[in-house]
Amino acid sequence: MRPTAHNTRGRRIGLLGGSFDPAHLGHVHITLEALKRFDLDEIWWLVSPGNPLKKRGPAPMNLRMRRAREVMQHPRVHISDIEAHLNTRYTAETLRALRQKFPFARFTWLMGADNLAQFHLWKDWDEIIETVPIGVLARPGERIDGRTAPAAQIYRRALLKGRQARLLSRADAPAWAFVNVPMRDISSTELRARGDWPS
């Protein structure tokens, strides 16, 4: 079922954006953890046309969408190429468009600690954290980097600690939570290097 303004009313929706080049079990793991840890009703994987911070372009969208649907099969997870249809390039633009299209949904942006470490380099990053709660899931070896990131320091008073993380999807921005998750230590980069995916 494609999301509409009607069927998203009041829903707590996590947004996990990325190139998913390729999607793998690590993405599945953090998605299932985010559903539980942040008390989300559903999660949308936003398969992006491309990452402005990466020089190399991703594999074709149809390949990445097909792989994502093969890897992530869960009734509360929706695989979406909506960014390509919205014609948005940056996360802040995507979030603006999604809030306009789905005004009654409660969105939470999801990211790994590696993204938090460079979050201050994203276009309009402060607008993002001021408009949607952010859930950060720590990968192996990235916990300290994430917590000492410039964005984390600037918004340290907005951090929900411990069990408060379950309140994140109901919180008003700015609010963010950082959860340590036993992760599957695998990356899309490794899969491409092994020849398991087009590079």
C-alpha positions in Angstrom: 0.0 0.0 0.0 1.4 3.4 -1.0 1.3 5.9 1.9 -1.3 8.7 1.6 -2.1 11.7 3.8 -5.1 9.7 5.1 -3.4 6.5 6.1 -0.5 8.2 7.7 -2.6 10.4 10.1 -1.1 10.2 13.6 1.4 7.5 12.6 4.9 7.6 14.1 7.1 7.0 11.1 10.8 6.5 11.1 12.7 7.6 8.0 15.9 5.8 7.1 17.5 7.5 4.1 20.5 6.3 2.1 21.8 5.1 -1.2 21.3 1.4 -0.1 24.1 0.5 -2.5 23.4 -2.3 -1.7 20.9 -2.9 1.1 22.2 -5.6 3.5 21.4 -7.3 6.8 23.0 -4.5 8.7 20.3 -2.2 7.4 17.6 -4.7 8.3 19.0 -5.1 11.8 19.1 -1.3 12.6 15.6 -1.0 11.2 14.1 -3.6 13.4 16.0 -2.2 16.4 14.7 1.3 15.6 11.1 0.1 15.5 11.5 -1.2 19.1 13.8 1.4 20.6 12.0 4.5 19.4 8.4 3.0 19.6 7.7 3.6 15.9 4.6 2.4 14.0 6.5 1.9 10.8 9.7 2.8 9.0 10.3 4.0 5.4 13.5 3.3 3.7 14.1 6.3 1.5 16.3 4.9 -1.3 18.0 8.1 -2.6 18.9 8.9 -6.2 22.4 9.8 -5.0 24.4 11.0 -2.0 25.7 14.6 -2.5 28.6 13.9 -0.1 29.8 11.0 -2.2 31.7 11.4 -5.5 30.9 8.0 -6.9 27.3 7.5 -8.2 25.3 4.6 -6.9 24.1 1.6 -8.9 20.9 2.1 -10.9 17.8 2.9 -8.8 15.8 -0.2 -10.1 18.6 -2.5 -8.9 18.8 -0.9 -5.5 15.1 -0.9 -5.0 14.8 -4.6 -6.0 17.6 -5.6 -3.7 16.1 -3.5 -0.8 12.7 -5.3 -1.2 14.5 -8.7 -1.3 16.5 -8.0 1.9 13.9 -6.1 3.9 10.5 -7.9 4.1 8.5 -6.7 7.0 4.8 -5.5 7.2 5.8 -2.3 9.0 8.7 -1.3 6.7 8.0 0.4 3.4 10.7 0.6 0.6 10.3 3.9 -1.2 11.9 5.8 -4.1 9.9 8.9 -3.2 12.9 11.2 -3.3 13.3 10.6 -7.0 9.6 11.5 -7.5 9.9 14.6 -5.2 13.0 15.6 -7.1 14.8 16.5 -3.9 18.6 16.3 -3.5 19.2 17.0 0.2 17.6 15.6 3.4 16.3 19.0 4.5 14.4 19.4 1.1 13.0 15.8 1.4 11.7 16.4 4.9 10.1 19.7 3.9 8.3 17.9 1.0 7.3 15.0 3.2 5.8 17.2 5.9 3.8 19.0 3.2 2.6 15.8 1.6 1.9 14.0 4.8 1.0 16.8 7.3 -0.5 14.5 10.0 2.3 12.0 10.2 4.9 12.2 13.0 8.3 11.7 11.4 11.5 10.7 13.1 14.8 10.8 11.1 17.0 7.7 11.7 20.8 7.6 11.2 23.9 5.7 12.2 26.5 7.3 14.5 28.8 7.7 11.5 26.3 10.1 9.9 25.9 12.0 13.2 29.7 12.6 13.2 29.4 14.5 9.9 25.9 15.8 10.3 27.1 19.4 10.7 28.3 19.2 7.1 24.8 18.4 5.7 22.9 21.2 4.0 20.6 22.9 6.5 21.4 20.4 9.2 20.2 22.7 11.9 16.8 23.0 10.2 16.6 19.2 10.2 17.2 18.8 13.9 14.9 21.7 14.7 11.9 20.2 12.8 12.1 16.4 13.3 13.3 14.2 16.2 16.4 12.2 15.3 17.2 8.7 16.4 20.9 7.6 16.2 21.9 4.0 16.3 25.5 3.2 17.1 27.5 0.9 14.9 30.7 -1.0 16.1 33.5 1.5 17.0 31.4 4.6 16.2 29.9 5.4 19.6 32.5 7.9 20.8 32.7 9.7 17.5 29.0 10.2 17.4 28.6 11.6 20.9 31.5 14.0 20.4 30.2 15.2 17.0 29.7 19.0 16.7 25.9 18.6 16.2 25.7 16.4 19.3 27.6 19.0 21.4 25.5 21.9 20.1 22.2 20.1 20.8 23.3 18.1 23.9 20.4 19.6 26.0 17.9 18.0 23.5 19.3 14.5 24.1 16.9 11.9 25.5 18.8 9.5 27.7 18.3 5.9 28.5 14.7 4.7 28.6 13.6 8.1 27.4 14.5 7.0 23.9 11.1 5.2 23.6 9.5 8.7 23.9 11.5 10.0 20.9 8.8 9.4 18.2 6.3 11.4 20.3 8.7 14.2 21.2 8.7 17.7 19.8 11.9 18.8 18.0 14.6 19.5 18.8 15.0 16.1 20.4 17.4 13.2 19.7 18.3 9.9 21.2 21.5 7.8 20.9 21.2 4.1 21.4 23.9 1.5 21.5 22.9 -1.6 19.5 24.7 -4.8 19.1 25.3 -4.5 15.4 26.1 -6.7 12.4 29.5 -5.3 11.4 28.9 -5.2 7.6 28.8 -2.4 5.1 27.8 -1.7 1.6 31.4 -0.7 0.8 32.6 -4.2 1.8 29.9 -5.9 -0.3 31.0 -3.9 -3.4 34.7 -4.6 -2.7 34.0 -8.4 -2.5 32.3 -8.2 -5.9 28.9 -9.0 -4.4 27.4 -5.8 -6.0 28.1 -3.6 -9.0 30.7 -1.0 -8.2 
